[in-house]
Amino acid sequence: MLPLSLLKTAQNHPMLVELKNGETYNGHLVTCDSWMNINLREVICTSKDGDRFWRLPECYIRGSMIKYLRIPDEIFDMVKEDIVVNKARGRTDNQKNRAPRGARQGFSGRGGGSNNRGTGPQQQRGGPNKFRGK
């Protein structure tokens, strides 16, 4: 189970986020990205000491500042169900949007793409062919 697939499944569910500085944020997950940056809505922020509270309509948390996330157990069950469904279809979570193995994915061999840089004047390989009458 990958952390990002877990976060994608947890969208619109409540969660607790503790930051490296000790602050905690309780709210509903709106979005997350591949760097684990998250947006929360209906947030209650608690200070490091636990003596001050703030209510925020929404907040953005940078992924590199997150110490840990607390997610409801029902989310884990939902992710496990997705894994079973994907195995039945014959694909894993990291194969959903990937090109087949060995596919060139837009590159044309050594040296990169097809921008023709550094190729000089275009001519047939090996120069004119004297056997074709040219």
PyMOL commands that place a pseudoatom at each C-alpha (Angstrom):
pseudoatom trace, name=CA, resn=MET, resi=1, chain=A, elem=C, hetatm=0, pos=[0.000, 0.000, 0.000]
pseudoatom trace, name=CA, resn=LEU, resi=2, chain=A, elem=C, hetatm=0, pos=[1.560, 3.268, -1.130]
pseudoatom trace, name=CA, resn=PRO, resi=3, chain=A, elem=C, hetatm=0, pos=[1.186, 6.431, 0.989]
pseudoatom trace, name=CA, resn=LEU, resi=4, chain=A, elem=C, hetatm=0, pos=[-0.048, 8.539, -1.937]
pseudoatom trace, name=CA, resn=SER, resi=5, chain=A, elem=C, hetatm=0, pos=[-2.730, 6.017, -2.890]
pseudoatom trace, name=CA, resn=LEU, resi=6, chain=A, elem=C, hetatm=0, pos=[-3.812, 6.071, 0.740]
pseudoatom trace, name=CA, resn=LEU, resi=7, chain=A, elem=C, hetatm=0, pos=[-4.079, 9.883, 0.672]
pseudoatom trace, name=CA, resn=LYS, resi=8, chain=A, elem=C, hetatm=0, pos=[-5.976, 9.867, -2.633]
pseudoatom trace, name=CA, resn=THR, resi=9, chain=A, elem=C, hetatm=0, pos=[-8.505, 7.495, -1.070]
pseudoatom trace, name=CA, resn=ALA, resi=10, chain=A, elem=C, hetatm=0, pos=[-8.724, 9.643, 2.083]
pseudoatom trace, name=CA, resn=GLN, resi=11, chain=A, elem=C, hetatm=0, pos=[-9.975, 12.710, 0.210]
pseudoatom trace, name=CA, resn=ASN, resi=12, chain=A, elem=C, hetatm=0, pos=[-13.084, 14.260, 1.829]
pseudoatom trace, name=CA, resn=HIS, resi=13, chain=A, elem=C, hetatm=0, pos=[-12.431, 12.299, 5.038]
pseudoatom trace, name=CA, resn=PRO, resi=14, chain=A, elem=C, hetatm=0, pos=[-11.240, 13.675, 8.405]
pseudoatom trace, name=CA, resn=MET, resi=15, chain=A, elem=C, hetatm=0, pos=[-7.602, 13.354, 9.393]
pseudoatom trace, name=CA, resn=LEU, resi=16, chain=A, elem=C, hetatm=0, pos=[-5.093, 14.639, 11.908]
pseudoatom trace, name=CA, resn=VAL, resi=17, chain=A, elem=C, hetatm=0, pos=[-1.755, 16.052, 10.756]
pseudoatom trace, name=CA, resn=GLU, resi=18, chain=A, elem=C, hetatm=0, pos=[1.124, 16.672, 13.146]
pseudoatom trace, name=CA, resn=LEU, resi=19, chain=A, elem=C, hetatm=0, pos=[3.916, 18.908, 11.926]
pseudoatom trace, name=CA, resn=LYS, resi=20, chain=A, elem=C, hetatm=0, pos=[7.596, 18.686, 12.791]
pseudoatom trace, name=CA, resn=ASN, resi=21, chain=A, elem=C, hetatm=0, pos=[7.245, 21.812, 14.948]
pseudoatom trace, name=CA, resn=GLY, resi=22, chain=A, elem=C, hetatm=0, pos=[4.599, 20.094, 17.137]
pseudoatom trace, name=CA, resn=GLU, resi=23, chain=A, elem=C, hetatm=0, pos=[1.457, 21.843, 15.863]
pseudoatom trace, name=CA, resn=THR, resi=24, chain=A, elem=C, hetatm=0, pos=[-1.515, 19.638, 14.964]
pseudoatom trace, name=CA, resn=TYR, resi=25, chain=A, elem=C, hetatm=0, pos=[-4.200, 20.210, 12.354]
pseudoatom trace, name=CA, resn=ASN, resi=26, chain=A, elem=C, hetatm=0, pos=[-7.549, 18.406, 12.382]
pseudoatom trace, name=CA, resn=GLY, resi=27, chain=A, elem=C, hetatm=0, pos=[-9.643, 18.729, 9.232]
pseudoatom trace, name=CA, resn=HIS, resi=28, chain=A, elem=C, hetatm=0, pos=[-11.048, 17.128, 6.102]
pseudoatom trace, name=CA, resn=LEU, resi=29, chain=A, elem=C, hetatm=0, pos=[-8.588, 16.347, 3.325]
pseudoatom trace, name=CA, resn=VAL, resi=30, chain=A, elem=C, hetatm=0, pos=[-9.420, 18.232, 0.122]
pseudoatom trace, name=CA, resn=THR, resi=31, chain=A, elem=C, hetatm=0, pos=[-6.440, 17.474, -2.130]
pseudoatom trace, name=CA, resn=CYS, resi=32, chain=A, elem=C, hetatm=0, pos=[-2.916, 16.112, -2.051]
pseudoatom trace, name=CA, resn=ASP, resi=33, chain=A, elem=C, hetatm=0, pos=[-0.122, 16.017, -4.618]
pseudoatom trace, name=CA, resn=SER, resi=34, chain=A, elem=C, hetatm=0, pos=[2.902, 13.827, -5.301]
pseudoatom trace, name=CA, resn=TRP, resi=35, chain=A, elem=C, hetatm=0, pos=[5.029, 15.801, -2.790]
pseudoatom trace, name=CA, resn=MET, resi=36, chain=A, elem=C, hetatm=0, pos=[2.414, 15.085, -0.106]
pseudoatom trace, name=CA, resn=ASN, resi=37, chain=A, elem=C, hetatm=0, pos=[1.408, 18.748, 0.073]
pseudoatom trace, name=CA, resn=ILE, resi=38, chain=A, elem=C, hetatm=0, pos=[-2.158, 18.749, 1.359]
pseudoatom trace, name=CA, resn=ASN, resi=39, chain=A, elem=C, hetatm=0, pos=[-5.152, 21.073, 1.560]
pseudoatom trace, name=CA, resn=LEU, resi=40, chain=A, elem=C, hetatm=0, pos=[-7.519, 20.741, 4.503]
pseudoatom trace, name=CA, resn=ARG, resi=41, chain=A, elem=C, hetatm=0, pos=[-10.925, 22.322, 5.096]
pseudoatom trace, name=CA, resn=GLU, resi=42, chain=A, elem=C, hetatm=0, pos=[-12.834, 22.956, 8.358]
pseudoatom trace, name=CA, resn=VAL, resi=43, chain=A, elem=C, hetatm=0, pos=[-9.548, 22.921, 10.266]
pseudoatom trace, name=CA, resn=ILE, resi=44, chain=A, elem=C, hetatm=0, pos=[-8.818, 23.170, 13.978]
pseudoatom trace, name=CA, resn=CYS, resi=45, chain=A, elem=C, hetatm=0, pos=[-5.171, 24.023, 14.633]
pseudoatom trace, name=CA, resn=THR, resi=46, chain=A, elem=C, hetatm=0, pos=[-3.661, 23.245, 18.040]
pseudoatom trace, name=CA, resn=SER, resi=47, chain=A, elem=C, hetatm=0, pos=[-0.452, 24.831, 19.306]
pseudoatom trace, name=CA, resn=LYS, resi=48, chain=A, elem=C, hetatm=0, pos=[2.580, 22.783, 20.288]
pseudoatom trace, name=CA, resn=ASP, resi=49, chain=A, elem=C, hetatm=0, pos=[1.747, 23.169, 23.984]
pseudoatom trace, name=CA, resn=GLY, resi=50, chain=A, elem=C, hetatm=0, pos=[-1.923, 22.302, 23.439]
pseudoatom trace, name=CA, resn=ASP, resi=51, chain=A, elem=C, hetatm=0, pos=[-3.117, 25.465, 25.191]
pseudoatom trace, name=CA, resn=ARG, resi=52, chain=A, elem=C, hetatm=0, pos=[-4.197, 27.496, 22.121]
pseudoatom trace, name=CA, resn=PHE, resi=53, chain=A, elem=C, hetatm=0, pos=[-6.671, 26.603, 19.350]
pseudoatom trace, name=CA, resn=TRP, resi=54, chain=A, elem=C, hetatm=0, pos=[-7.581, 28.232, 16.048]
pseudoatom trace, name=CA, resn=ARG, resi=55, chain=A, elem=C, hetatm=0, pos=[-10.476, 27.483, 13.739]
pseudoatom trace, name=CA, resn=LEU, resi=56, chain=A, elem=C, hetatm=0, pos=[-9.586, 27.907, 10.043]
pseudoatom trace, name=CA, resn=PRO, resi=57, chain=A, elem=C, hetatm=0, pos=[-11.903, 27.518, 7.046]
pseudoatom trace, name=CA, resn=GLU, resi=58, chain=A, elem=C, hetatm=0, pos=[-9.031, 25.965, 5.058]
pseudoatom trace, name=CA, resn=CYS, resi=59, chain=A, elem=C, hetatm=0, pos=[-5.263, 25.566, 5.136]
pseudoatom trace, name=CA, resn=TYR, resi=60, chain=A, elem=C, hetatm=0, pos=[-2.352, 24.364, 3.013]
pseudoatom trace, name=CA, resn=ILE, resi=61, chain=A, elem=C, hetatm=0, pos=[0.381, 22.190, 4.531]
pseudoatom trace, name=CA, resn=ARG, resi=62, chain=A, elem=C, hetatm=0, pos=[3.706, 21.589, 2.836]
pseudoatom trace, name=CA, resn=GLY, resi=63, chain=A, elem=C, hetatm=0, pos=[4.534, 17.891, 2.676]
pseudoatom trace, name=CA, resn=SER, resi=64, chain=A, elem=C, hetatm=0, pos=[8.105, 18.275, 3.903]
pseudoatom trace, name=CA, resn=MET, resi=65, chain=A, elem=C, hetatm=0, pos=[6.809, 19.738, 7.192]
pseudoatom trace, name=CA, resn=ILE, resi=66, chain=A, elem=C, hetatm=0, pos=[4.567, 16.748, 8.028]
pseudoatom trace, name=CA, resn=LYS, resi=67, chain=A, elem=C, hetatm=0, pos=[5.706, 14.513, 10.887]
pseudoatom trace, name=CA, resn=TYR, resi=68, chain=A, elem=C, hetatm=0, pos=[2.811, 12.055, 10.673]
pseudoatom trace, name=CA, resn=LEU, resi=69, chain=A, elem=C, hetatm=0, pos=[-0.800, 11.653, 9.554]
pseudoatom trace, name=CA, resn=ARG, resi=70, chain=A, elem=C, hetatm=0, pos=[-3.591, 9.946, 11.443]
pseudoatom trace, name=CA, resn=ILE, resi=71, chain=A, elem=C, hetatm=0, pos=[-6.209, 8.526, 9.098]
pseudoatom trace, name=CA, resn=PRO, resi=72, chain=A, elem=C, hetatm=0, pos=[-9.434, 6.664, 10.016]
pseudoatom trace, name=CA, resn=ASP, resi=73, chain=A, elem=C, hetatm=0, pos=[-9.314, 2.859, 9.822]
pseudoatom trace, name=CA, resn=GLU, resi=74, chain=A, elem=C, hetatm=0, pos=[-12.125, 2.807, 7.257]
pseudoatom trace, name=CA, resn=ILE, resi=75, chain=A, elem=C, hetatm=0, pos=[-9.732, 4.382, 4.719]
pseudoatom trace, name=CA, resn=PHE, resi=76, chain=A, elem=C, hetatm=0, pos=[-7.344, 1.437, 5.068]
pseudoatom trace, name=CA, resn=ASP, resi=77, chain=A, elem=C, hetatm=0, pos=[-10.235, -0.934, 4.350]
pseudoatom trace, name=CA, resn=MET, resi=78, chain=A, elem=C, hetatm=0, pos=[-11.169, 1.072, 1.246]
pseudoatom trace, name=CA, resn=VAL, resi=79, chain=A, elem=C, hetatm=0, pos=[-7.578, 0.937, -0.044]
pseudoatom trace, name=CA, resn=LYS, resi=80, chain=A, elem=C, hetatm=0, pos=[-7.409, -2.816, 0.574]
pseudoatom trace, name=CA, resn=GLU, resi=81, chain=A, elem=C, hetatm=0, pos=[-10.602, -3.269, -1.455]
pseudoatom trace, name=CA, resn=ASP, resi=82, chain=A, elem=C, hetatm=0, pos=[-9.060, -1.256, -4.310]
pseudoatom trace, name=CA, resn=ILE, resi=83, chain=A, elem=C, hetatm=0, pos=[-5.984, -3.489, -4.236]
pseudoatom trace, name=CA, resn=VAL, resi=84, chain=A, elem=C, hetatm=0, pos=[-8.137, -6.622, -4.476]
pseudoatom trace, name=CA, resn=VAL, resi=85, chain=A, elem=C, hetatm=0, pos=[-10.115, -5.159, -7.397]
pseudoatom trace, name=CA, resn=ASN, resi=86, chain=A, elem=C, hetatm=0, pos=[-6.930, -4.148, -9.236]
pseudoatom trace, name=CA, resn=LYS, resi=87, chain=A, elem=C, hetatm=0, pos=[-5.375, -7.591, -8.724]
pseudoatom trace, name=CA, resn=ALA, resi=88, chain=A, elem=C, hetatm=0, pos=[-8.523, -9.141, -10.160]
pseudoatom trace, name=CA, resn=ARG, resi=89, chain=A, elem=C, hetatm=0, pos=[-8.109, -6.880, -13.203]
pseudoatom trace, name=CA, resn=GLY, resi=90, chain=A, elem=C, hetatm=0, pos=[-4.466, -7.911, -13.433]
pseudoatom trace, name=CA, resn=ARG, resi=91, chain=A, elem=C, hetatm=0, pos=[-2.776, -4.616, -12.643]
pseudoatom trace, name=CA, resn=THR, resi=92, chain=A, elem=C, hetatm=0, pos=[-1.187, -3.078, -9.584]
pseudoatom trace, name=CA, resn=ASP, resi=93, chain=A, elem=C, hetatm=0, pos=[-1.531, 0.476, -8.312]
pseudoatom trace, name=CA, resn=ASN, resi=94, chain=A, elem=C, hetatm=0, pos=[1.708, 1.687, -9.883]
pseudoatom trace, name=CA, resn=GLN, resi=95, chain=A, elem=C, hetatm=0, pos=[0.798, 0.279, -13.311]
pseudoatom trace, name=CA, resn=LYS, resi=96, chain=A, elem=C, hetatm=0, pos=[-2.360, 2.336, -13.862]
pseudoatom trace, name=CA, resn=ASN, resi=97, chain=A, elem=C, hetatm=0, pos=[-0.858, 5.167, -15.922]
pseudoatom trace, name=CA, resn=ARG, resi=98, chain=A, elem=C, hetatm=0, pos=[2.373, 3.607, -17.104]
pseudoatom trace, name=CA, resn=ALA, resi=99, chain=A, elem=C, hetatm=0, pos=[3.430, 2.736, -20.644]
pseudoatom trace, name=CA, resn=PRO, resi=100, chain=A, elem=C, hetatm=0, pos=[4.194, -0.933, -21.334]
pseudoatom trace, name=CA, resn=ARG, resi=101, chain=A, elem=C, hetatm=0, pos=[7.667, -2.182, -20.468]
pseudoatom trace, name=CA, resn=GLY, resi=102, chain=A, elem=C, hetatm=0, pos=[10.152, -1.414, -23.222]
pseudoatom trace, name=CA, resn=ALA, resi=103, chain=A, elem=C, hetatm=0, pos=[8.037, 1.359, -24.702]
pseudoatom trace, name=CA, resn=ARG, resi=104, chain=A, elem=C, hetatm=0, pos=[10.081, 4.347, -25.836]
pseudoatom trace, name=CA, resn=GLN, resi=105, chain=A, elem=C, hetatm=0, pos=[7.611, 6.918, -24.470]
pseudoatom trace, name=CA, resn=GLY, resi=106, chain=A, elem=C, hetatm=0, pos=[8.341, 9.584, -27.062]
pseudoatom trace, name=CA, resn=PHE, resi=107, chain=A, elem=C, hetatm=0, pos=[12.110, 9.169, -27.335]
pseudoatom trace, name=CA, resn=SER, resi=108, chain=A, elem=C, hetatm=0, pos=[13.857, 7.844, -30.425]
pseudoatom trace, name=CA, resn=GLY, resi=109, chain=A, elem=C, hetatm=0, pos=[16.795, 5.879, -29.079]
pseudoatom trace, name=CA, resn=ARG, resi=110, chain=A, elem=C, hetatm=0, pos=[20.170, 7.286, -28.081]
pseudoatom trace, name=CA, resn=GLY, resi=111, chain=A, elem=C, hetatm=0, pos=[20.407, 11.020, -27.779]
pseudoatom trace, name=CA, resn=GLY, resi=112, chain=A, elem=C, hetatm=0, pos=[16.786, 11.878, -27.140]
pseudoatom trace, name=CA, resn=GLY, resi=113, chain=A, elem=C, hetatm=0, pos=[13.966, 13.117, -29.305]
pseudoatom trace, name=CA, resn=SER, resi=114, chain=A, elem=C, hetatm=0, pos=[13.377, 14.041, -32.875]
pseudoatom trace, name=CA, resn=ASN, resi=115, chain=A, elem=C, hetatm=0, pos=[14.509, 17.665, -32.969]
pseudoatom trace, name=CA, resn=ASN, resi=116, chain=A, elem=C, hetatm=0, pos=[17.271, 16.926, -35.551]
pseudoatom trace, name=CA, resn=ARG, resi=117, chain=A, elem=C, hetatm=0, pos=[19.866, 18.971, -33.693]
pseudoatom trace, name=CA, resn=GLY, resi=118, chain=A, elem=C, hetatm=0, pos=[23.423, 18.419, -34.796]
pseudoatom trace, name=CA, resn=THR, resi=119, chain=A, elem=C, hetatm=0, pos=[22.588, 16.228, -37.767]
pseudoatom trace, name=CA, resn=GLY, resi=120, chain=A, elem=C, hetatm=0, pos=[23.840, 18.614, -40.462]
pseudoatom trace, name=CA, resn=PRO, resi=121, chain=A, elem=C, hetatm=0, pos=[22.325, 18.665, -43.942]
pseudoatom trace, name=CA, resn=GLN, resi=122, chain=A, elem=C, hetatm=0, pos=[19.733, 15.969, -44.471]
pseudoatom trace, name=CA, resn=GLN, resi=123, chain=A, elem=C, hetatm=0, pos=[20.756, 13.290, -46.959]
pseudoatom trace, name=CA, resn=GLN, resi=124, chain=A, elem=C, hetatm=0, pos=[20.414, 9.591, -47.379]
pseudoatom trace, name=CA, resn=ARG, resi=125, chain=A, elem=C, hetatm=0, pos=[22.605, 7.404, -45.271]
pseudoatom trace, name=CA, resn=GLY, resi=126, chain=A, elem=C, hetatm=0, pos=[25.918, 6.681, -46.967]
pseudoatom trace, name=CA, resn=GLY, resi=127, chain=A, elem=C, hetatm=0, pos=[25.528, 9.345, -49.640]
pseudoatom trace, name=CA, resn=PRO, resi=128, chain=A, elem=C, hetatm=0, pos=[24.151, 8.816, -53.168]
pseudoatom trace, name=CA, resn=ASN, resi=129, chain=A, elem=C, hetatm=0, pos=[23.514, 5.239, -54.215]
pseudoatom trace, name=CA, resn=LYS, resi=130, chain=A, elem=C, hetatm=0, pos=[25.342, 4.461, -57.468]
pseudoatom trace, name=CA, resn=PHE, resi=131, chain=A, elem=C, hetatm=0, pos=[23.437, 1.204, -57.924]
pseudoatom trace, name=CA, resn=ARG, resi=132, chain=A, elem=C, hetatm=0, pos=[20.050, 2.926, -58.233]
pseudoatom trace, name=CA, resn=GLY, resi=133, chain=A, elem=C, hetatm=0, pos=[21.224, 5.150, -61.045]
pseudoatom trace, name=CA, resn=LYS, resi=134, chain=A, elem=C, hetatm=0, pos=[21.455, 8.345, -59.077]
for i in range(1, 134): cmd.bond("trace and resi %d" % i, "trace and resi %d" % (i + 1))
show_as sticks, trace
zoom trace
